[in-house]
Amino acid sequence: MLTGTLWRVKPGGTITWGNITDRPATHVDVINNMANTMGVIRPGDVILVVSERQKFSHWSPHIESLQVATPVPGWCNAAYFTSESIWLERIA
């Protein structure tokens, strides 16, 4: 359960899927501009997860979208919110 958790983007980390969109979107939707990209998560940003994850089983079972509060609130698509993440660290 990720709702209510705080994460920080690690300094110097390469951000691969840090797009913030106006609605949940699969990886393919973001690449093809099918969702409005409102911002990008940057090193040092703090992210508050405000909703449960939504899985997209029609494309890949591991792609998820999480509603987040960041400097630009919206949906973070296919970010790896795990303890093994190479670019996100859980801080609370």
C-alpha positions as CSV (number, residue, x, y, z in Angstrom):
1,M,0.0,0.0,0.0
2,L,1.6,3.2,-1.2
3,T,-1.1,5.8,-0.4
4,G,0.4,8.4,2.0
5,T,4.0,7.5,1.5
6,L,6.7,10.1,0.7
7,W,9.5,9.6,-1.8
8,R,12.4,11.7,-3.0
9,V,14.0,11.5,-6.4
10,K,17.7,10.6,-5.8
11,P,20.2,13.3,-6.8
12,G,22.0,12.5,-10.1
13,G,19.6,9.7,-10.9
14,T,18.6,9.2,-14.5
15,I,14.8,9.6,-14.8
16,T,13.3,7.3,-17.3
17,W,9.6,7.3,-16.6
18,G,9.0,10.4,-14.5
19,N,6.3,11.9,-16.6
20,I,3.3,13.5,-14.8
21,T,0.1,13.4,-16.8
22,D,-3.4,14.6,-16.4
23,R,-4.8,11.0,-16.2
24,P,-3.6,7.5,-15.8
25,A,-1.7,6.4,-18.9
26,T,0.2,3.4,-20.2
27,H,3.8,3.7,-21.3
28,V,2.6,3.7,-24.9
29,D,0.1,6.4,-24.4
30,V,2.7,8.7,-22.9
31,I,5.2,8.1,-25.8
32,N,2.5,8.7,-28.4
33,N,1.2,11.9,-26.6
34,M,-2.2,10.3,-25.9
35,A,-2.1,11.9,-22.4
36,N,-1.3,15.5,-21.6
37,T,2.1,15.7,-20.1
38,M,2.0,18.3,-17.4
39,G,5.5,18.0,-15.9
40,V,8.5,15.8,-15.1
41,I,9.8,14.6,-11.8
42,R,13.3,16.0,-11.2
43,P,16.2,15.0,-8.8
44,G,15.4,16.4,-5.4
45,D,11.6,16.5,-5.9
46,V,9.5,15.1,-3.0
47,I,6.5,13.0,-4.1
48,L,3.5,12.2,-2.0
49,V,1.4,9.2,-3.3
50,V,-2.3,10.2,-2.9
51,S,-4.0,7.2,-4.5
52,E,-3.6,3.5,-4.9
53,R,-1.9,2.2,-8.0
54,Q,-3.8,1.3,-11.1
55,K,-2.4,-1.6,-13.2
56,F,-2.6,-1.8,-17.0
57,S,-2.9,-5.5,-17.7
58,H,-3.6,-5.1,-21.4
59,W,0.0,-3.9,-22.1
60,S,2.2,-5.2,-19.2
61,P,1.4,-6.3,-15.7
62,H,4.1,-4.2,-14.1
63,I,3.2,-0.8,-15.6
64,E,1.3,1.3,-12.9
65,S,0.0,4.8,-12.5
66,L,0.0,6.5,-9.2
67,Q,-1.8,9.7,-8.4
68,V,0.8,12.0,-6.8
69,A,1.3,15.4,-5.3
70,T,4.5,16.9,-6.6
71,P,5.5,20.4,-7.7
72,V,3.0,19.5,-10.5
73,P,0.3,17.2,-9.2
74,G,-1.1,14.5,-11.5
75,W,-0.5,10.9,-12.4
76,C,3.0,9.4,-12.3
77,N,3.2,6.7,-14.9
78,A,5.4,3.6,-14.7
79,A,7.6,4.9,-11.9
80,Y,9.3,2.3,-9.8
81,F,8.1,2.9,-6.3
82,T,10.0,0.0,-4.7
83,S,12.7,-0.4,-2.1
84,E,15.1,-1.4,-4.8
85,S,14.5,1.7,-6.9
86,I,17.6,3.2,-8.4
87,W,16.1,6.7,-8.6
88,L,13.4,6.9,-5.9
89,E,14.0,6.6,-2.1
90,R,11.2,6.3,0.4
91,I,11.5,8.9,3.1
92,A,8.3,8.5,5.1
